[in-house]
Structure formats: structure tokens, C-alpha cells
Amino acid sequence: MNGAMKPALAACLLAASAFSHAQADLAKEKSCMACHALDARIVGPAFKLVATKYRGQKDAEDQLVRKVIKGSAGAWGPVPMPPNPRVTEPEARSLVKWVLSQQ
């Protein structure tokens, strides 16, 4: 890697870190973290497990956005995920993109 690329790479990494932090804050603000964690099951599945399950599915983002807003049942066991009317569609899409990026 040449010297000119190092600042650009650092800027990209910093931007990715800031995005991840902002999304984690939004997940806390919207109460997602009451039932989910990044890498451990609480009431609902870990976000990393969700990312693994939906990896490669072309409609995963739209499907999960609907589930975040309207709720769902049966996908991860008997405990349903309630609807979350406090989450707007753009917020849900942003959160879902962040969840799907977890690895």
C-alpha cells in the first residue's frame, strides 16, 4: 500500500466505525437492545445470528424491515417480536443494514 492510500483507508475505517456506533445507539434508543444483543441470545436472537441466517437472501433487507415495524412470530421460536411503531421505515432500514453487516 502506498502512502497516499493510507489516509483514505483510515478515513474509511473511521467512517465505518462512526456508522456502527450510531446504529448501535439507534438500536438502544428504539429498545431493540432490550431483547437482542450483538452476539448473545436474550429474548430474541443475537444480531450476528440474524445476519448469518439471512446472508445471501436477496429480499432479506425488505423482509426484516417489515418484521421490525410490524413484528413477527415463529421465525426464532415461540416468543413473538412485537411491532415497533416508534421505528420509522428509514430507521428500520438503517438498523437492518447494520444488523446484516454483523459477522
C-alpha positions in Angstrom: 0.0 0.0 0.0 1.4 3.3 -1.0 1.5 6.3 1.4 -1.3 8.1 -0.5 -3.8 5.3 0.2 -3.2 5.1 4.0 -5.1 8.3 4.8 -8.0 7.2 2.6 -8.1 3.8 4.3 -8.0 5.4 7.7 -10.9 7.7 6.7 -13.0 4.8 5.5 -12.4 2.8 8.7 -13.3 5.8 10.8 -16.5 6.4 8.9 -17.5 2.7 9.2 -16.8 2.9 12.9 -18.9 6.0 13.3 -21.8 4.4 11.4 -21.6 1.3 13.5 -21.6 3.4 16.7 -24.6 5.5 15.5 -26.6 2.4 14.6 -25.9 0.8 18.0 -27.1 4.0 19.6 -30.2 3.9 17.5 -30.8 0.3 18.4 -30.7 1.2 22.1 -32.9 4.3 21.6 -35.6 2.2 19.8 -35.4 -0.5 22.5 -34.0 -3.2 20.2 -31.3 -4.0 22.8 -33.9 -4.9 25.4 -34.4 -8.2 23.5 -31.3 -8.5 21.3 -27.6 -8.3 21.7 -24.8 -8.4 19.1 -23.6 -11.9 19.9 -25.8 -13.4 22.5 -29.4 -14.5 22.7 -31.5 -12.5 25.1 -35.2 -12.8 24.3 -34.6 -12.7 20.6 -31.7 -13.9 18.5 -28.3 -12.3 18.5 -27.8 -9.9 15.6 -24.9 -11.9 14.4 -27.2 -15.0 14.1 -29.8 -12.9 12.2 -27.0 -11.8 9.8 -25.9 -15.4 9.3 -29.4 -16.7 8.7 -30.3 -14.0 6.1 -26.9 -13.8 4.4 -27.2 -14.0 0.6 -31.0 -13.7 0.5 -31.9 -11.0 -2.0 -35.1 -9.9 -0.2 -33.6 -10.1 3.4 -33.5 -6.4 3.9 -37.1 -5.7 2.9 -38.3 -8.7 4.8 -36.5 -7.7 8.0 -37.7 -4.1 7.7 -41.3 -5.3 7.7 -40.6 -7.5 10.7 -39.0 -4.6 12.7 -42.0 -2.4 12.0 -44.9 -4.9 12.1 -43.5 -7.6 14.4 -43.3 -11.3 13.6 -43.8 -14.7 15.1 -42.4 -18.1 14.8 -39.1 -17.3 13.0 -36.9 -17.8 16.1 -39.1 -19.8 18.4 -42.3 -19.3 20.3 -41.7 -15.7 21.6 -43.1 -13.2 19.1 -41.4 -10.0 18.2 -43.9 -7.2 18.9 -44.5 -4.4 16.4 -42.4 -1.3 16.9 -44.4 1.7 15.8 -41.7 4.0 17.2 -39.4 3.0 14.4 -39.8 4.7 11.1 -39.2 2.9 7.8 -35.9 4.8 7.2 -34.8 4.0 10.8 -35.8 0.3 10.3 -33.9 0.1 7.0 -30.8 1.6 8.6 -31.0 -0.7 11.6 -31.5 -3.8 9.3 -28.5 -2.8 7.2 -26.4 -2.6 10.3 -27.7 -5.9 11.7 -27.0 -7.6 8.3 -23.4 -6.3 8.4 -22.7 -8.1 11.7 -20.3 -11.0 11.3 
